[in-house]
Amino acid sequence: MKEEVNLSPLHGLWALISRELKKWYKTPVLLIISLIQPVVWLALFGKSMNLASLFTGTSFNINGLNIPKQVLDQIASEVLKATFGTSDYFSFLAAGMLSFIVLFNAMGSGMSIVWDRRLGFLNKLLTTPIPRGSIVLAKIISSVLRSLVLASIVMLVATLMGMQYVQGINVLDFLGVYLALFLMAFGLSSLFVMLALRSSSWESQMAIMNLLNLPLLFASNSFYPTSSMPSWLRPVSDINPLSYTNEAIRQLLLGIQGNLTIDFTYLSLFAFILALIGIILSWRALTAK
């Protein structure tokens, strides 16, 4: 009997996680909609930004100078590598799209709580013996699992479209990428769930999401390196979890130099602190009405 009681919180947690995941994989249109935006960015923006053509198709190739194409290609490669750490901007962007999809999926984790409260399911759940922290953890874990699945699909699409990996890449490198994405997804999902605990309506939660998503995305190194940012924006990028995730992913997949120890330490603290705050808030904010 004691053993059954001890396992009941885990059963309750798994039941909530399963419920969240069923709402997702039993509605394929949600999966498709989630993937449209990053794939469009990859296909349209990533492929159209052929930065090497600036050297081979514009004023760098001045008529009459007869600069050999091989020389122009070499100049383009060296300039791009000095700026982005790689001569292939598409690969640079594709690595950033992995954190992009995690960010936008994590925002939906908070909306789930808002709708559960609106539809009355949350109040029914609060009358059960399931711990309040399990309610929050279920939202976070289900969001993390969705994020990793979506990131895997985006990585596969990017590979099919020509993403160039560093020579000698191995399984441990991919595991490191998933660890970085896991930590970022855990921290961001905790953040948006924590905000949703205090949201009184879906309109206010949507307003918070719209307020945070673009600053988090563009004040990071998802599209361009931090070194190219104005001086006032660099400190913001330096505390942005997306920047640390992108740096870790690009070092592991593309071989761009970074500091994995700092990246994973920051992401671990980010995930742990926000999850802890979210669970503590749940004890006070989640009350039956």
WOBELGI-V973631 format. One record per backbone hydrogen bond with DSSP energy under -1.0 kcal/mol. NH is the residue of the N-H (numbers start at 0). CO is the residue of the C=O. E is the energy in kcal/mol with one decimal. If there is no record, write none. Layout:
BEGIN
nh=NH co=CO e=E
nh=NH co=CO e=E
END
This chain:
BEGIN
nh=4 co=0 e=-1.8
nh=5 co=1 e=-2.3
nh=6 co=2 e=-1.6
nh=7 co=3 e=-1.0
nh=10 co=6 e=-2.2
nh=11 co=7 e=-2.7
nh=12 co=8 e=-2.4
nh=13 co=9 e=-2.7
nh=14 co=10 e=-2.3
nh=15 co=11 e=-1.9
nh=16 co=12 e=-2.4
nh=17 co=13 e=-2.8
nh=18 co=14 e=-1.9
nh=19 co=15 e=-2.1
nh=20 co=16 e=-2.4
nh=21 co=17 e=-2.3
nh=22 co=18 e=-1.6
nh=24 co=20 e=-2.8
nh=25 co=21 e=-1.7
nh=26 co=23 e=-1.3
nh=29 co=26 e=-1.8
nh=31 co=27 e=-2.2
nh=32 co=28 e=-2.6
nh=33 co=29 e=-2.1
nh=34 co=30 e=-1.3
nh=35 co=31 e=-1.3
nh=38 co=34 e=-2.0
nh=39 co=35 e=-2.6
nh=40 co=36 e=-2.3
nh=41 co=37 e=-2.3
nh=42 co=38 e=-2.9
nh=43 co=39 e=-3.0
nh=45 co=40 e=-2.7
nh=47 co=43 e=-1.5
nh=48 co=44 e=-1.8
nh=49 co=47 e=-2.1
nh=50 co=48 e=-1.6
nh=52 co=49 e=-1.7
nh=53 co=50 e=-1.5
nh=54 co=51 e=-1.4
nh=55 co=51 e=-1.2
nh=56 co=52 e=-2.6
nh=60 co=57 e=-2.0
nh=64 co=61 e=-1.7
nh=71 co=67 e=-1.8
nh=72 co=68 e=-2.8
nh=73 co=69 e=-1.8
nh=74 co=70 e=-2.4
nh=75 co=71 e=-2.8
nh=76 co=72 e=-2.4
nh=77 co=73 e=-2.3
nh=78 co=74 e=-2.6
nh=79 co=75 e=-2.5
nh=80 co=76 e=-2.2
nh=81 co=77 e=-2.1
nh=82 co=78 e=-1.6
nh=83 co=79 e=-3.4
nh=84 co=80 e=-1.3
nh=91 co=87 e=-1.6
nh=92 co=88 e=-2.8
nh=93 co=89 e=-2.9
nh=94 co=90 e=-2.0
nh=95 co=91 e=-1.2
nh=96 co=92 e=-1.7
nh=99 co=95 e=-1.6
nh=100 co=96 e=-2.3
nh=101 co=97 e=-1.3
nh=102 co=98 e=-2.5
nh=103 co=99 e=-2.0
nh=104 co=100 e=-1.8
nh=105 co=101 e=-2.4
nh=106 co=102 e=-1.4
nh=108 co=105 e=-1.2
nh=111 co=107 e=-1.3
nh=113 co=109 e=-1.6
nh=114 co=110 e=-2.5
nh=115 co=111 e=-2.2
nh=116 co=112 e=-2.3
nh=117 co=113 e=-2.2
nh=118 co=114 e=-2.6
nh=121 co=115 e=-2.1
nh=123 co=119 e=-1.5
nh=124 co=120 e=-2.3
nh=125 co=121 e=-2.0
nh=127 co=124 e=-1.5
nh=134 co=130 e=-1.0
nh=135 co=131 e=-1.4
nh=136 co=132 e=-2.8
nh=137 co=133 e=-2.4
nh=138 co=134 e=-1.5
nh=139 co=135 e=-2.2
nh=140 co=136 e=-3.3
nh=141 co=137 e=-2.2
nh=142 co=138 e=-1.7
nh=143 co=139 e=-2.3
nh=144 co=140 e=-2.5
nh=145 co=141 e=-2.1
nh=146 co=142 e=-2.3
nh=147 co=143 e=-2.3
nh=148 co=144 e=-1.9
nh=149 co=145 e=-2.6
nh=150 co=146 e=-2.6
nh=151 co=147 e=-1.9
nh=152 co=148 e=-1.9
nh=153 co=149 e=-2.5
nh=154 co=150 e=-2.4
nh=155 co=151 e=-2.1
nh=156 co=152 e=-2.6
nh=157 co=153 e=-2.7
nh=158 co=154 e=-2.2
nh=159 co=155 e=-2.2
nh=160 co=156 e=-1.6
nh=161 co=158 e=-1.3
nh=162 co=157 e=-2.1
nh=165 co=252 e=-3.1
nh=168 co=165 e=-1.3
nh=173 co=169 e=-1.4
nh=174 co=170 e=-2.5
nh=175 co=171 e=-2.2
nh=176 co=172 e=-1.9
nh=177 co=173 e=-2.3
nh=178 co=174 e=-2.0
nh=179 co=175 e=-2.3
nh=180 co=176 e=-2.4
nh=181 co=177 e=-2.5
nh=182 co=178 e=-2.4
nh=183 co=179 e=-2.2
nh=184 co=180 e=-2.8
nh=185 co=181 e=-2.5
nh=186 co=182 e=-2.3
nh=187 co=183 e=-2.9
nh=188 co=184 e=-2.5
nh=189 co=185 e=-1.9
nh=190 co=186 e=-2.0
nh=191 co=187 e=-2.4
nh=192 co=188 e=-2.4
nh=193 co=189 e=-2.4
nh=194 co=190 e=-2.1
nh=195 co=191 e=-1.9
nh=196 co=192 e=-1.5
nh=197 co=194 e=-1.0
nh=204 co=200 e=-1.5
nh=205 co=201 e=-2.5
nh=206 co=202 e=-2.1
nh=207 co=203 e=-2.0
nh=208 co=204 e=-2.4
nh=209 co=205 e=-2.7
nh=210 co=206 e=-1.6
nh=211 co=207 e=-1.8
nh=212 co=208 e=-2.6
nh=215 co=211 e=-2.3
nh=216 co=212 e=-2.0
nh=217 co=213 e=-3.1
nh=218 co=214 e=-1.8
nh=227 co=224 e=-1.5
nh=228 co=225 e=-1.8
nh=232 co=229 e=-1.3
nh=233 co=229 e=-1.3
nh=236 co=232 e=-1.9
nh=237 co=233 e=-2.1
nh=243 co=239 e=-1.2
nh=244 co=240 e=-2.1
nh=245 co=241 e=-2.9
nh=246 co=242 e=-2.3
nh=247 co=243 e=-2.0
nh=248 co=244 e=-2.6
nh=249 co=245 e=-2.7
nh=250 co=246 e=-1.8
nh=251 co=247 e=-2.1
nh=252 co=248 e=-2.9
nh=253 co=249 e=-1.7
nh=255 co=249 e=-1.7
nh=262 co=258 e=-2.3
nh=263 co=259 e=-2.7
nh=264 co=260 e=-1.9
nh=265 co=261 e=-2.6
nh=266 co=262 e=-2.4
nh=267 co=263 e=-2.1
nh=268 co=264 e=-2.2
nh=269 co=265 e=-2.6
nh=270 co=266 e=-2.5
nh=271 co=267 e=-2.5
nh=272 co=268 e=-2.7
nh=273 co=269 e=-1.8
nh=274 co=270 e=-2.0
nh=275 co=271 e=-2.3
nh=276 co=272 e=-2.4
nh=277 co=273 e=-2.4
nh=278 co=274 e=-2.2
nh=279 co=275 e=-2.3
nh=280 co=276 e=-2.7
nh=281 co=277 e=-1.7
nh=282 co=278 e=-1.1
nh=284 co=280 e=-3.7
nh=285 co=281 e=-1.7
nh=286 co=284 e=-1.2
END
